[in-house]
């Protein structure tokens, strides 16, 4: 499909492609036929997932991240997904979800995204094959306001595992540094927080409500024209908590490539399947860019930061680097 060229502001950083890039990046994308010839790690596969999932090895992946079409009318680069009854949507989920579960290792985990219209259906289907451990709700502060209803600014992510007695979860990898506005002291000393020249901060364990996520927009390097693109910071939390360096991540609805890009930035392997060729090309360009730039907005030096705290984060990183240099010099 030919995409209409958009007029963009000078500072717009949305991923775009030249004709030369389309030709070059196209060689990096696999299809259903090349997958039949042999699976390998770190593939972006341009194909209908249902037509190629059987050619991907079973019990191969440590983690799956799934962002399927929600049960609503949505157009993806000209392809329309239509809303349906809850029962029909659950049948649609079952049509591919069981197969995806087969690709996960016995001690593997899964995250699957949804919104308020389809989250109950997703939970029911997931529980048919895996054990649900939690539901994460994250604040998606973007989109139009509603005049006859509450504005929809929340989405869910269901966390499930194959074996609740044997799965990987590292909470220390996803700690958040928050500014303390009402510091509590014991005998004059900070209680569970740190007093610095730049302010008061606390390292906190993550809960299942995330209000620190910024949805990609035009001034962010990760932004694409995908209508439901997930933020790199969001997926970084999932990947860091539920996998280790060198592990394998599967995304059967890759979209513009966020799961693959974050996996690469965090030294994991990936496999992504996406039916729209344009989205695969965006993913390939983002993966190429990740060779040079491994930064994830809102995450630095092993710590996640609140929204709109770039200045604090940069100061923290600079001081950590200075401290490491001093130690090396001693």
N, C-alpha and C positions, 0 to 999 in steps of 0.2 A: 504494500500500500504506500502511495506517495504522501508524505506529510507536508501540509501547508507551512510555508516559512512564516515565522512570526516576527513582528517588529519588537525588539527588546531594548530596554534601557541600557545605557553604557555600562553600568555596574552590575548588570544581570549576569549571574554565574551559572545559570541553568545549563545542564549538559546538552550540547548540540553536536551535530556531526557534519563534516564536510563530505563531499562525494568520495574523495580519496580515502577518508577514514572509513566510510562505509565498506569500501572494497577491502581495505587492509584488515579491519576488525572482523569482517565477515569470514575471513579465513580462520579466525580463532573460535568460531562457533561450530558446534557439532549438530548433527541432525539424527533422526531416527535410524537411518541407514548406517551412519558411522558408529552409532551406539551398538548396533547389532554386530558390527565388526570387532567390537571389544570395548568394554567399559574401562575407564581410568579415572582416577581422582582429578578434581579441579576442572570439571567440564561444565560449560554452559550449553544446554541442549535445546535447540529450537524445534519443538515438537509438541504434539498433543500428549499430555501426560499419560492418558489412558492407553495410548498406542505404543508407549515406550517403557512404561514402568516395569513390565515383566523382564526387560533386558538389563535391569539394574540388579546387582546381587543382593540377596536377602542377608539380613543380620550384618550389614556392612557399616551402618552409621551409628555414631554415638548420640547424635541429637538430630531431630527434625524440627524445623520451624516452618509453619504453614500459615499462609495468609490467603485463604480461598476467597472467591467471590462471595460477598455477603448476600443475604436474601433480599436484594433490592434491585431495582432497575439501574443498570450502570453500563456505560459504553467504554470499552477498552480498545482504543485505537481503531475504532470502526466496528468491532465485534461487540454485540449487545448481549448482556446477561440479564435475563428477565426474572422478576420476582415471582414466587410461587407459593403454594400453601406450605405450612410448616412440615406436614407429612411428606410432601414431594421433595422439599429441601433436604430433609433427613435421608430420603432415599438417594438423592444426589450425592450427599456426603458419603453414604455407605458405598456408593459405586466406586470410590477410589480410596477411601480412608483405610479400609482393611489392608489393601495392598501396600500403602505407605507404611503402615505399622510393621509389615513383614520385613521391611528394609532396615528396621532399627534393631540394634543389638539387644540381647536379653537384659542387659543392665542399662539400656539407653533411656533417653527422655524425649519429650515432645512438648512443643508449645504451639497452640493454634489460636489465631486471632478471630474476633467476631465483634459485632455491635449488639445493641440492645434488642434488635429484631430477631437475630439468629443465635444469640449466645445460648439460649436454653436448648435449642436443637443440637448445637455443637456439643454441649455437655452430655446430652443423652447418647449421642453416637460415640463420643470418645470413651465413655464408660463401658461401652460394649466390648472394647478391646484392651483398655488400659486402666490404670488407677489414677484418678484425678487427685492431685495433691493440693492444688490451690487455684484460685482465680485472681489474676492481677487485673486491676482496673487502672487505666492511665488516662490522664487528662489530655484530650486532643483539642487544644484551644485554638480552633481554626474553623472557618466556615460561616455561613450566614446565620443570622438570628432568625428565630421563628416568631410569628405573630399570634398563632393559635395553638402553640405548644411550647414546651420547654426546649431551648436550644440543645441540640445533641452535641455534647463536647466530651463524651467519655467512650472508651472502647475497652473490651475485655481481652485477656489472653489466658487461656486455660493451660495450666501446667500439669502434665501427666507423665507417668513412668510405667515401664513394663513390669518392674518388680519393686514394690514399695520397701522391700528389705535390702535392696541392692541397687543403688543408683548414685551418680555423682552429683554433689551440690556443694559449692564452695562460696559461702556467704562472705568470706574475707575478700574475695575478688570483686565484690560489688558494693563496697562500703561507700557512703556518701558523706561529704564534708558540708555541713550546714552552718550558716551564720547564727550565732546565739544572740537573741534580742533581749532575753530576760535571764541573765546568768545567775545560777544558783551556787552559793558557796557554803562550805562546811569549815568552820573555824578559820574563816577568812580565805580559804583556798578554793580554787575552782573545783566544782563537782562534775566530773565527766565532761569537761570542756577545756579548751586551751585558750589562754590569753596571749595575744600576739600584738605587735605594733600595728598590724593591719586590721585588727578587730578580734572578736571572740568567735571561736569556731568549735564545733563538735563533730566527731566522727560517729555516724549513726548506722545501725543495721537497716537494710531496706525492708520496707513493709510491702504489702500487696496493693498499695495505692501509690501511684507514681504521678507527682505533679511537677516534675522537673524536665519534662520532655517538650522540645520545640519541634513542631511539624516542619519538614523542609519547605523553604520558601526561596524566592528568586535570588536572594543575595548569598545563599549557601552553596558551596561547591558541590554538595551531594545532590542538589535539587535536579529533578527531571520533570518532564511534562506528564508523567504517569499520574492518573487521577487518584490513586489510593496508596501512594508511596509511603513506606514506613521509615522512620528516622533511624540513622545509623546508631545513635545513642541508645535507642530502645532495644535494638537487636544486640548491641554490645553487652547489655546487662544479661540477656538470656544466654548468650554464648559463653561469657565469662563464668557465670554461675553454674552452668550445666555441661561444660566440656573442659578439656585440658588442651594445651598446645599439642598439635599433631593429630588431634581427633578429627573426625569426619562429620560434616554438617550437610543435611539434605534439605532442600527447599523445592517442593514440587510445583509451586506457583511463584517463580522467581521474580516476576515483574521486571522492574528496572535494576534489579541485582543487589539489593541491600544486604541480604543474608550472605551472599557470596563475597561481597566486598568487605564486610565486617569480619567474616571468617578469615579472609586473606590478611587483613590488617592485624588480626590477633593470632596469626600463625596457626590457623586451622586449615584443613582441607575442606573442599566444598563440592557439591553437585547441585546444579539448579536447572529446572525444566521450565520452559516458558514457550507458549504457543505463538506469541506475537514476535515477529522478527525484529521490528523496530525496538522493542523493549530489550531484546537480547543484545542488540548493538549498543544501546545505552549501557547495559551491564558490562559489556566487554570494554567499553571506554573507561568506565569507572574502575574496573579491575586493572586496566593499564595504568591509570592515574595512581592507583594504590601502590604501585611499585615505587613511586617517588614520594608519596605523601600518605603516611599511615595515621594521621591525626583523625580523631573522632570528636566532633564538637560536643563539649560538655564533659569530656573524660580526658584526664591527663595524669601521667605519673602514677597510675594505678588507683586513681580516685575519681568518683563521679561528683559533679557539682550541680548546685541549684541552677535553675533558669536565670539568665541575666546576671551571671556572676563571672564573666570573662576576665574582668580586671583582677579580681581576687585570685582566680585560677592561675593567671599568668604570673602574678607575684609569688604565689606558692611554688610554682614550677621553677622559677628563677632561683629562689632561695634553696630549694632542694638540690638543684644543680650546683650551686655555689658550695653547699655543704659537702657534696660528694667530691668536688675538686679539692677542697681543703683537706679532706681525709686522705685523698690520693697523694697530696703533697707532703703529708706528715710522715 
